Amino acid sequence: MTRLRTLLALVCLAFALAAAPALAQESPSGDTPAVVLDEGAPIEAEPAWTFRFMVPTVLAISGLVLAIAVIGYGVRLRGRYRVVR
């Protein structure tokens, strides 16, 4: 049964490697593009809203979580041990 699965896997791999490039479409070399774009001055794009709003928010929340974790660890550590005099 394992030989049959291995044979089937090899046949599928051979088909994928041989047939996929043969079925790929190529554009003819003499055609003109549908839309011609002018290479003018570069346009400055605004950063995406995710970069402008989400990144600072995630950084602030992660800093807050880290600070709370450090303070919580200190409080638990201090409450765990008692100094006997």
Backbone hydrogen bonds in HBPLUS format (Angstrom, degrees):
<---DONOR---> <-ACCEPTOR-->    atom                        ^
c    i                          cat <-CA-CA->   ^        H-A-AA   ^      H-
h    n   atom  resd res      DA  || num        DHA   H-A  angle D-A-AA Bond
n    s   type  num  typ     dist DA aas  dist angle  dist       angle   num
A0005-ARG N   A0001-MET O   3.08 MM   4  6.40 155.3  2.14 145.4 151.7     1
A0006-THR N   A0002-THR O   2.92 MM   4  6.10 157.2  1.97 143.8 150.3     2
A0007-LEU N   A0003-ARG O   2.85 MM   4  6.01 159.5  1.89 146.9 152.6     3
A0008-LEU N   A0004-LEU O   2.88 MM   4  6.05 159.0  1.93 146.5 152.6     4
A0009-ALA N   A0005-ARG O   2.87 MM   4  6.06 155.7  1.93 146.7 153.4     5
A0010-LEU N   A0006-THR O   2.92 MM   4  6.17 157.1  1.98 148.4 154.5     6
A0011-VAL N   A0007-LEU O   2.91 MM   4  6.14 155.0  1.98 148.8 155.8     7
A0012-CYS N   A0008-LEU O   2.96 MM   4  6.16 160.1  2.00 147.6 153.0     8
A0013-LEU N   A0009-ALA O   2.93 MM   4  6.11 156.5  1.99 146.3 153.1     9
A0014-ALA N   A0010-LEU O   2.88 MM   4  6.04 160.3  1.91 147.0 152.4    10
A0015-PHE N   A0011-VAL O   2.90 MM   4  6.09 155.3  1.96 146.0 153.1    11
A0016-ALA N   A0012-CYS O   2.90 MM   4  6.09 158.2  1.95 146.8 152.9    12
A0017-LEU N   A0013-LEU O   2.92 MM   4  6.13 157.0  1.97 149.7 155.8    13
A0018-ALA N   A0014-ALA O   2.92 MM   4  5.97 147.2  2.03 143.9 152.6    14
A0019-ALA N   A0015-PHE O   2.71 MM   4  5.41 159.6  1.75 145.8 153.2    15
A0020-ALA N   A0016-ALA O   3.39 MM   4  5.43 148.8  2.49 117.3 126.0    16
A0023-LEU N   A0019-ALA O   2.94 MM   4  6.10 140.4  2.10 152.1 162.5    17
A0051-PHE N   A0048-ALA O   3.02 MM   3  5.34 124.2  2.35 103.4 116.8    18
A0052-ARG N   A0048-ALA O   3.02 MM   4  6.36 156.1  2.08 151.4 158.9    19
A0053-PHE N   A0049-TRP O   2.88 MM   4  5.84 156.3  1.94 149.1 153.5    20
A0054-MET N   A0050-THR O   2.95 MM   4  4.96 129.4  2.22 116.1 131.2    21
A0057-THR N   A0053-PHE O   3.36 MM   4  6.32 153.7  2.43 137.4 145.0    22
A0058-VAL N   A0054-MET O   2.85 MM   4  5.99 163.9  1.87 156.5 160.5    23
A0059-LEU N   A0055-VAL O   2.98 MM   4  6.13 160.4  2.02 152.2 157.8    24
A0060-ALA N   A0056-PRO O   2.91 MM   4  6.05 157.6  1.96 146.2 152.0    25
A0061-ILE N   A0057-THR O   2.94 MM   4  6.13 164.5  1.97 152.2 156.5    26
A0062-SER N   A0058-VAL O   2.91 MM   4  6.00 160.7  1.95 147.1 152.7    27
A0063-GLY N   A0059-LEU O   2.99 MM   4  6.11 153.0  2.06 142.9 150.2    28
A0064-LEU N   A0060-ALA O   2.97 MM   4  6.17 153.6  2.04 145.3 152.7    29
A0065-VAL N   A0061-ILE O   2.88 MM   4  6.11 158.8  1.93 150.8 156.5    30
A0066-LEU N   A0062-SER O   2.95 MM   4  6.08 156.4  2.00 143.4 149.9    31
A0067-ALA N   A0063-GLY O   2.96 MM   4  6.16 158.3  2.01 145.6 151.3    32
A0068-ILE N   A0064-LEU O   2.96 MM   4  6.18 161.8  1.99 150.4 155.2    33
A0069-ALA N   A0065-VAL O   2.93 MM   4  6.11 153.4  2.00 145.8 153.3    34
A0070-VAL N   A0066-LEU O   2.99 MM   4  6.24 159.2  2.04 151.0 155.9    35
A0071-ILE N   A0067-ALA O   2.97 MM   4  6.16 165.6  1.99 152.4 156.6    36
A0072-GLY N   A0068-ILE O   2.83 MM   4  5.89 160.2  1.87 146.5 152.8    37
A0073-TYR N   A0069-ALA O   2.93 MM   4  6.05 152.5  2.00 143.2 150.5    38
A0074-GLY N   A0070-VAL O   3.04 MM   4  6.27 157.9  2.09 146.2 151.8    39
A0075-VAL N   A0071-ILE O   2.96 MM   4  6.22 157.0  2.02 151.8 157.8    40
A0076-ARG N   A0072-GLY O   2.98 MM   4  6.13 164.1  2.00 148.5 152.8    41
A0077-LEU N   A0073-TYR O   2.90 MM   4  6.00 155.0  1.96 146.8 154.2    42
A0078-ARG N   A0074-GLY O   2.95 MM   4  6.02 156.3  2.01 144.4 150.6    43
A0079-GLY N   A0075-VAL O   3.03 MM   4  6.14 151.2  2.11 144.7 152.3    44
A0080-ARG N   A0077-LEU O   3.33 MM   3  5.20 144.9  2.46  94.0 103.7    45
